[in-house]
Amino acid sequence: YRHELSSMGIRVDKNSLLKQLKSRGMEKQATLSFQKAILDEMIPFSYGGGLGISRLLMLLLRTSHIGEVHVGVWHDDHYDQAALAGIDLIPDRIT
């Protein structure tokens, strides 16, 4: 089994957050608790997206598709292709 372990999270630090807020005309959001904590350098500049955990679960459970451990929105054709390959995707809807 070969899997990529990564965190596809949001990477933001004080300078990039200020730049983003200014470019969108949203400077007022700098007072919100999460943004303020970043600007005051009270929390790390990185916020993980959780895909690294899903990839680790894929490795530990020996699955072949992220949809077996992580809910996603897939086209009906994708469900059909996965079923033909013996892959049981977590459903994104109740049918």
C-alpha positions in Angstrom: 0.0 0.0 0.0 1.3 3.4 -0.9 -0.4 6.5 0.4 0.4 10.2 0.7 0.1 11.6 4.2 -0.6 15.2 4.1 -2.5 18.0 5.7 -4.3 20.1 3.0 -5.1 22.8 5.5 -5.3 26.5 5.3 -2.0 28.2 5.7 -2.2 31.7 7.1 0.0 33.9 9.2 -0.4 37.5 10.4 0.9 39.1 7.2 -1.1 37.0 4.8 -4.3 37.4 6.8 -3.9 41.2 6.8 -3.3 41.1 3.1 -6.3 38.9 2.4 -8.7 41.0 4.6 -7.5 44.2 2.9 -7.8 42.9 -0.6 -11.4 41.9 0.1 -12.4 45.0 2.0 -13.0 43.0 5.1 -10.7 44.6 7.6 -13.5 44.6 10.2 -13.2 40.8 10.5 -9.7 41.3 12.1 -11.6 41.8 15.4 -13.2 38.3 15.3 -11.8 35.9 17.8 -10.0 33.5 15.4 -8.6 36.2 13.2 -7.6 38.3 16.2 -5.8 35.3 17.7 -3.8 34.9 14.5 -3.0 38.6 14.3 -2.0 38.7 18.0 0.2 35.6 17.3 -1.5 33.6 20.0 -2.1 30.5 17.9 0.0 28.8 15.2 -0.3 30.1 11.7 -1.5 26.8 10.3 -5.0 25.3 10.5 -5.1 21.7 9.4 -7.8 20.5 7.0 -8.1 16.9 8.2 -7.1 15.1 5.0 -4.0 13.9 6.7 -6.1 12.0 9.2 -8.2 10.4 6.4 -5.0 9.3 4.6 -3.7 7.8 7.8 -7.0 5.9 8.2 -6.7 4.7 4.6 -3.3 3.3 5.4 -4.3 1.6 8.7 -7.6 0.2 7.3 -6.0 -0.7 4.0 -8.6 1.0 1.9 -8.1 2.1 -1.7 -10.4 5.2 -1.9 -10.7 8.2 0.4 -14.4 7.8 0.1 -14.2 4.7 2.3 -13.1 6.8 5.3 -14.2 10.3 4.5 -17.6 11.6 3.4 -17.5 13.3 0.0 -19.9 14.3 -2.7 -19.5 11.9 -5.7 -21.4 11.7 -9.0 -23.6 8.7 -9.4 -21.3 7.3 -12.1 -18.5 7.4 -9.5 -20.5 5.4 -7.1 -21.2 2.9 -9.8 -17.6 2.6 -10.8 -16.5 2.2 -7.2 -19.1 -0.5 -6.6 -17.9 -2.4 -9.7 -14.4 -2.3 -8.2 -15.6 -3.6 -4.9 -15.2 -0.2 -3.1 -17.9 0.7 -0.6 -18.0 4.5 -0.5 -19.6 6.3 2.5 -22.8 7.7 1.1 -23.3 11.5 0.9 -27.1 11.1 0.8 -29.8 8.7 1.8 -31.5 7.0 -1.1 
